[in-house]
Amino acid sequence: MASSRDRQRKLARAKLDRQMARRAAALRRRRQIRAGVGTALILVLVVAGSAWALGAFDREPTEDTAAPEVCLWTPQNTEGNSNLKDVGEPATTGLPTTGTRPMTVTTNQGAPISIELDLAKAPCAAASIAHLASQSFYDNTNCHEITADGAVRCGDPSGTGLGGPAYSFYSENVPTAPESSPAPATEPPTYPKGTVAMISSPPGANSSQFLIFFKDSISHEPAYPIIGRVTGGLDVVEKIGALPTVDNEAGQKVKPENDVVIQSLTVGEPVLDPASPADPTGTPSPAVSGSTEASPNAG
């Protein structure tokens, strides 16, 4: 009997030893796995930390590829002013802002009048006129006024002073008011003969109407933004300025007695100023503008 019990105890002991050995082996494997995972995690953290320090996670700056807006056009209320004519709006981007642009005004009064528009000082006015010219907006319209300031007023198809396109834009290049002088006779003209300027009603809501000065003019409260100058045909402008005037049906004797008709108005391609860097706005486009409060009037 003793021999049988001894064998059972030995078998049980051997079984227990095998179980303990398996448990020990499993424990060693778990420890090895944990150690491997810990090492890998430390390695990942080290690599990530190094990459962060070197700026690998810095977000690349987003390049702004949108073209800058040179001018903004403000829509006008065509229902409130039947003299306005909707011919669309010029572009707001890709507009030339250096150099000049030729404009030719052909009237029934003689040779064409050549004008140089200033793209650096009045890019919006130049772009607006170019856009309107491309729509034949000025063709077969009258220069409806010879002003007391010594200028011919043109660009209103309605001939009322309230006409224009269905948008407007801010003044760009209004001269500085001259300082008071004890000798006014020596004061330089605010608008020299041959100056081309915008005119609007109310002031600042520019659109299509412009002035061509046929004599020097001094203003102590300048309101007309200068947009260019006459380069040829100034004698024709002077001839128009010398025409007799009649009442314009508003109680003002400013209307030319004989119609002064713009048969055509064209605007050529921009001419880069050799002294200026390349135009940063890209491909020239016949349009530009600044904004102003919407108004039923125009100019």
Phi and psi in degrees as a GROMACS rama.xvg file:
@    title "Ramachandran Plot"
@    xaxis  label "Phi"
@    yaxis  label "Psi"
@TYPE xy
-62.4646  -36.7674  ALA-2
-67.2226  -37.9972  SER-3
-67.4285  -41.6571  SER-4
-66.2539  -35.5198  ARG-5
-64.1291  -41.0787  ASP-6
-64.9275  -40.0994  ARG-7
-62.7699  -41.8555  GLN-8
-64.0355  -40.0279  ARG-9
-64.4083  -41.4328  LYS-10
-64.8092  -43.3214  LEU-11
-63.8144  -39.9873  ALA-12
-62.529  -41.9018  ARG-13
-65.1524  -38.459  ALA-14
-64.9451  -42.5769  LYS-15
-63.7569  -38.6701  LEU-16
-63.3108  -40.9194  ASP-17
-65.5317  -41.3071  ARG-18
-61.4547  -43.6884  GLN-19
-64.3319  -37.242  MET-20
-65.5192  -42.0028  ALA-21
-64.9687  -40.9468  ARG-22
-63.2231  -41.0122  ARG-23
-63.8726  -40.3505  ALA-24
-65.6995  -42.0651  ALA-25
-63.8235  -39.8511  ALA-26
-63.1395  -41.0043  LEU-27
-63.4548  -39.2895  ARG-28
-65.2226  -42.3258  ARG-29
-61.3852  -40.7042  ARG-30
-65.3671  -38.9514  ARG-31
-64.4739  -41.7257  GLN-32
-63.4995  -44.6387  ILE-33
-62.8709  -39.8087  ARG-34
-64.789  -39.953  ALA-35
-65.8503  -43.2993  GLY-36
-63.3836  -42.278  VAL-37
-61.8924  -42.4383  GLY-38
-63.6632  -44.0362  THR-39
-62.7693  -41.6381  ALA-40
-63.0139  -41.6445  LEU-41
-62.2362  -40.723  ILE-42
-63.5561  -42.1731  LEU-43
-62.2221  -43.5962  VAL-44
-63.7182  -39.1215  LEU-45
-64.3685  -46.2905  VAL-46
-63.5563  -44.9331  VAL-47
-62.9671  -41.255  ALA-48
-62.9481  -40.4599  GLY-49
-65.723  -42.3358  SER-50
-64.0838  -40.2686  ALA-51
-63.5276  -41.8537  TRP-52
-63.6858  -31.6219  ALA-53
-86.7119  -0.50285  LEU-54
86.9324  18.6028  GLY-55
-65.8812  -25.5493  ALA-56
-97.5898  4.10206  PHE-57
-68.0866  134.797  ASP-58
-76.1917  130.487  ARG-59
-64.6963  133.208  GLU-60
-61.4523  134.548  PRO-61
-79.2449  122.135  THR-62
-76.9235  127.437  GLU-63
-83.2929  103.293  ASP-64
-93.0534  -1.94023  THR-65
-69.7431  134.685  ALA-66
-69.7145  138.645  ALA-67
-68.8211  144.632  PRO-68
-80.967  123.85  GLU-69
-85.0308  -40.2151  VAL-70
-142.286  154.754  CYS-71
-123.08  133.274  LEU-72
-101.967  134.2  TRP-73
-101.833  119.107  THR-74
-61.6688  145.138  PRO-75
-111.937  156.289  GLN-76
-82.3856  99.557  ASN-77
-72.3488  -23.6205  THR-78
-72.7856  -32.0129  GLU-79
-82.7502  -12.3348  GLY-80
-143.499  101.265  ASN-81
-71.2566  -7.87427  SER-82
-81.7427  -9.09853  ASN-83
-83.0982  146.651  LEU-84
-125.458  121.221  LYS-85
-83.725  110.857  ASP-86
-125.42  27.5378  VAL-87
80.679  -178.724  GLY-88
-122.651  151.578  GLU-89
-66.5867  168.514  PRO-90
-69.5337  162.852  ALA-91
-108.933  -13.6389  THR-92
-125.977  167.456  THR-93
67.8934  29.0895  GLY-94
-100.056  139.628  LEU-95
-69.2509  136.89  PRO-96
-127.866  14.3049  THR-97
-136.684  158.658  THR-98
81.6532  -154.282  GLY-99
-135.487  173.568  THR-100
-144.699  127.298  ARG-101
-77.8238  139.853  PRO-102
-129.14  136.813  MET-103
-122.954  124.452  THR-104
-112.948  115.197  VAL-105
-104.138  122.056  THR-106
-119.005  179.771  THR-107
-89.773  15.8447  ASN-108
-109.573  6.21376  GLN-109
141.843  -152.098  GLY-110
-63.4644  157.546  ALA-111
-60.5456  150.916  PRO-112
-100.694  120.934  ILE-113
-97.039  133.986  SER-114
-131.665  145.204  ILE-115
-112.285  111.745  GLU-116
-82.4166  137.038  LEU-117
-91.8169  105.745  ASP-118
-75.9388  -23.9946  LEU-119
-76.7475  -40.6452  ALA-120
-94.8128  -22.6623  LYS-121
-142.926  59.8138  ALA-122
-64.6529  -33.1116  PRO-123
-71.501  -43.1258  CYS-124
-63.0258  -42.3319  ALA-125
-63.0912  -42.4585  ALA-126
-67.8012  -37.7943  ALA-127
-63.8876  -47.1641  SER-128
-62.5378  -40.25  ILE-129
-62.5878  -41.579  ALA-130
-63.6207  -47.4963  HIS-131
-64.2228  -38.5275  LEU-132
-62.761  -36.859  ALA-133
-67.01  -19.8005  SER-134
-98.0291  9.18685  GLN-135
57.881  30.3586  SER-136
-63.1109  -37.92  PHE-137
-87.9192  -15.5162  TYR-138
-64.5742  136.165  ASP-139
60.249  38.7066  ASN-140
-115.388  160.319  THR-141
-98.2073  144.96  ASN-142
-81.837  105.05  CYS-143
-91.4017  -0.627619  HIS-144
-151.292  142.879  GLU-145
-113.937  108.474  ILE-146
-79.7534  161.829  THR-147
-69.3344  -15.8777  ALA-148
-80.2958  -6.6493  ASP-149
89.5619  40.7284  GLY-150
-138.815  154.283  ALA-151
-94.7499  128.833  VAL-152
-102.869  125.406  ARG-153
-135.914  174.127  CYS-154
99.3451  8.0249  GLY-155
-114.266  105.306  ASP-156
-59.0327  -27.2031  PRO-157
-81.5788  -18.9103  SER-158
70.2926  14.5451  GLY-159
-102.049  -15.06  THR-160
88.7928  -5.44976  GLY-161
-112.079  0.17568  LEU-162
-88.5582  166.453  GLY-163
160.218  -170.48  GLY-164
-79.9156  177.922  PRO-165
-90.2578  37.6728  ALA-166
-154.063  165.989  TYR-167
-145.715  172.654  SER-168
-154.987  158.555  PHE-169
-69.0602  157.841  TYR-170
-69.5062  143.692  SER-171
-112.21  -36.8457  GLU-172
-138.715  58.2171  ASN-173
-78.6784  129.308  VAL-174
-61.111  153.151  PRO-175
-75.4529  138.364  THR-176
-61.363  133.526  ALA-177
-68.247  148.029  PRO-178
-72.8344  149.041  GLU-179
-62.7724  139.931  SER-180
-132.611  141.699  SER-181
-70.6502  -11.9682  PRO-182
-126.459  77.005  ALA-183
-55.4405  -28.0897  PRO-184
-63.3494  -23.0304  ALA-185
-96.5561  1.00902  THR-186
-70.2773  129.984  GLU-187
-68.3879  150.753  PRO-188
-67.8808  141.684  PRO-189
-70.1988  -39.716  THR-190
-125.29  92.5654  TYR-191
-62.8174  155.144  PRO-192
-53.4346  132.713  LYS-193
95.8931  -5.34864  GLY-194
-69.6956  141.44  THR-195
-114.382  129.113  VAL-196
-140.387  157.731  ALA-197
-83.8906  154.148  MET-198
-140.391  139.413  ILE-199
-144.446  163.651  SER-200
-139.512  107.385  SER-201
-77.2181  166.343  PRO-202
-57.8405  138.926  PRO-203
97.677  -19.7548  GLY-204
-96.7267  62.5208  ALA-205
-70.2049  150.006  ASN-206
-148.88  -82.003  SER-207
-119.604  -22.3766  SER-208
-79.8432  140.24  GLN-209
-141.279  161.913  PHE-210
-115.725  142.729  LEU-211
-121.82  114.635  ILE-212
-80.2213  128.302  PHE-213
-101.068  0.177163  PHE-214
-153.615  163.402  LYS-215
-63.7642  142.917  ASP-216
-136.596  134.018  SER-217
-110.395  129.935  ILE-218
-131.248  128.504  SER-219
-87.9636  -5.72388  HIS-220
-136.731  71.4781  GLU-221
-59.3522  137.601  PRO-222
-131.183  -11.4955  ALA-223
-97.1619  119.52  TYR-224
-73.0014  127.441  PRO-225
-77.8161  131.107  ILE-226
-120.568  -11.0072  ILE-227
175.088  -164.403  GLY-228
-150.043  156.068  ARG-229
-77.9588  131.898  VAL-230
-113.308  -8.04629  THR-231
-166.205  145.148  GLY-232
83.5166  22.1724  GLY-233
-64.0124  -28.9186  LEU-234
-63.7854  -31.9059  ASP-235
-68.7177  -39.827  VAL-236
-62.9101  -42.4971  VAL-237
-64.2188  -37.7497  GLU-238
-62.4356  -43.0972  LYS-239
-64.9281  -40.4113  ILE-240
-64.4354  -22.7155  GLY-241
-89.7324  -1.86858  ALA-242
-67.0529  144.881  LEU-243
-66.191  152.908  PRO-244
-119.825  156.685  THR-245
-130.409  173.949  VAL-246
-64.5653  138.217  ASP-247
-95.5356  19.3123  ASN-248
71.5128  8.26183  GLU-249
-123.115  14.943  ALA-250
84.6783  11.8622  GLY-251
-118.368  131.067  GLN-252
-89.8475  74.5961  LYS-253
-130.213  -8.07749  VAL-254
-81.9322  128.862  LYS-255
-57.2917  135.225  PRO-256
-60.7151  -38.6108  GLU-257
-106.921  136.675  ASN-258
-57.9264  132.878  ASP-259
-105.232  104.305  VAL-260
-102.836  128.237  VAL-261
-81.5429  106.891  ILE-262
-74.0565  -35.4662  GLN-263
-159.103  149.758  SER-264
-135.226  120.693  LEU-265
-125.204  152.298  THR-266
-126.613  128.067  VAL-267
-87.3937  -173.777  GLY-268
-74.953  151.788  GLU-269
-59.1802  145.525  PRO-270
-116.888  115.246  VAL-271
-70.5584  136.06  LEU-272
-70.4486  120.682  ASP-273
-57.2445  -25.9665  PRO-274
-85.062  -5.97863  ALA-275
-103.678  154.493  SER-276
-68.6162  167.576  PRO-277
-56.1718  144.037  ALA-278
-59.6141  117.834  ASP-279
-74.0458  -9.57184  PRO-280
-86.7516  -3.54401  THR-281
94.1433  -148.485  GLY-282
-63.9731  127.397  THR-283
-59.1314  147.602  PRO-284
-142.997  141.707  SER-285
-78.5805  60.1252  PRO-286
-168.867  154.546  ALA-287
-175.264  168.985  VAL-288
171.208  160.83  SER-289
-116.023  168.69  GLY-290
-102.163  161.79  SER-291
-153.086  165.571  THR-292
-63.1936  137.865  GLU-293
-61.3142  138.371  ALA-294
-145.829  146.853  SER-295
-72.8768  -11.7487  PRO-296
-93.7474  171.754  ASN-297
-151.366  173.571  ALA-298
